[in-house]
Amino acid sequence: MSKNPWAQNPWFESVAVAQQRAKKRLPKSVYGALVAGSERGQSLTDNEAAFTELGLAPHVAGHLPDRAMATSVLGVDISLPVIMSPTGVQAVHPDGEVAVARAAAARGTAIGLSNFASRSVEDVVEANPNTFFQMYWTGDRDVMVQRMARARAAGAKGLIATLDWSFSMGRDWGSPEIPEKIDFASALKLAPEVVRRPRWAWEFAKEGNIPDLTAPNLAAPGEDKGPTFFAAYYEWMTTTPPTWEDVEWMAKEWGGPFMLKGVCRIDDAKRARDLGVSAISVSNHGGNNLDGTPAPIRVLPGIADAVGDDIEVLMDGGIRRGSDVVKALALGARAVMIGRAYLWGLGANGQAGVENVLDILRSGIDSALLGMGHSSIDELSPEDLVIPEGFARRLGE
Ligand SMILES: Cc1cc2nc3c(=O)[nH]c(=O)nc-3n(C[C@H](O)[C@H](O)[C@H](O)COP(=O)(O)O)c2cc1C
């Protein structure tokens, strides 16, 4: 307990409050990198706005005392239908993805670890054995085989292939300038922002750990440090984009539970199923990719109808509260993945902030189940929702 009776209680009651705190605490460029989005922000906005178009249809009595929300994703048991989506979070917190992994473990769920993450897959698996490793299509096949082998040896329980990136550049509210290394010159440049964020700077300073933007999971064998973030991005940009045969190759090469992330169309979902993926995530990369892609919650029902009996269908994008999770499950998702929600928690209060976010989602899911008179997430269906006409989008039928 703090001795100062006026000190702010670090607990927050909603993800929106976590975001406000993260905004106050993080340097402007770090906060801006998390807000992200692309071009005019049409997809970014729709991802959250679409949830506000959906209503809930509660009962007034006949509620049940027990409500179950445990499920599994890629063969891993989770205590709530929410897992951590991979995010290349650099410089939000010195413990980075290890803090996220610990929080997920403490709340009984899994983490997707980005290949652009700031912490190694070995450290993250140690913090949470239920780790899925995420890869982009970058480098040649030999390099990819070596990166998959490393993740497998570290104990990653599944592979997430994110293939929806199209290098769409430029956003109307400006991209933050991110230095490759926090060396003396860039520190001077960043100084005015950092001076206004002493708590963030202190977190790094006390660990003796200045944010160093490298991607350790992309290190060549025998190298202890990975390439810089920008060198890694260059490799990715100059790699020939994958064919469907490449996707099949990757899934076979991994040889275990495999998720294709970024699916928006029914024809792509069917193709992914036919070539043997275990799961897909219906996603538009949090609105950071091709602007104008509809919110995933709008395309989810058509995709879940088409392939939901054959493979696991997850969704991510715009989840900020437990009722959003319930809406996604009612429209056919097995579970959801969260991105910014946990990043705001991490920025606001480190590992405890991420746990706080998972607790908010858990209690929101529980309230919605209670209100709807259900004893389990398995009972959720579109009947529980108020769905306006024209809400859904069916792409590629
Ligand atoms: C800052 C940031 C970094 C991201 N980095 C990655 C990444 O490295 N790999 C990936 O598959 N998705 C990445 N994503 C996308 C997320 O996994 C997820 O699809 C998205 O955040 C979901 O939307 P939400 O933030 O509204 O929950 C990133 C998203 C954000 C906001």
The ligand as a Gaussian input file, in Angstrom:
#p B3LYP/6-31G(d) Opt

LIG

0 1
 C        0.950000      -1.966000     -31.902000
 C        0.477000      -3.182000     -32.615000
 C        1.397000      -4.109000     -33.085000
 C        0.965000      -5.260000     -33.747000
 N        1.897000      -6.177000     -34.162000
 C        1.466000      -7.357000     -34.696000
 C        2.406000      -8.381000     -35.006000
 O        3.596000      -8.241000     -34.814000
 N        1.915000      -9.536000     -35.517000
 C        0.572000      -9.749000     -35.743000
 O        0.176000     -10.822000     -36.200000
 N       -0.321000      -8.783000     -35.458000
 C        0.092000      -7.611000     -34.926000
 N       -0.829000      -6.668000     -34.564000
 C       -2.262000      -6.957000     -34.755000
 C       -2.834000      -7.673000     -33.526000
 O       -2.354000      -8.982000     -33.397000
 C       -4.363000      -7.764000     -33.609000
 O       -4.721000      -8.299000     -34.850000
 C       -5.035000      -6.414000     -33.405000
 O       -4.361000      -5.625000     -32.468000
 C       -6.474000      -6.640000     -32.954000
 O       -7.151000      -5.442000     -32.835000
 P       -7.343000      -4.667000     -31.436000
 O       -6.058000      -3.979000     -31.167000
 O       -8.458000      -3.745000     -31.709000
 O       -7.654000      -5.716000     -30.388000
 C       -0.415000      -5.493000     -33.936000
 C       -1.344000      -4.565000     -33.441000
 C       -0.923000      -3.424000     -32.791000
 C       -1.943000      -2.467000     -32.257000

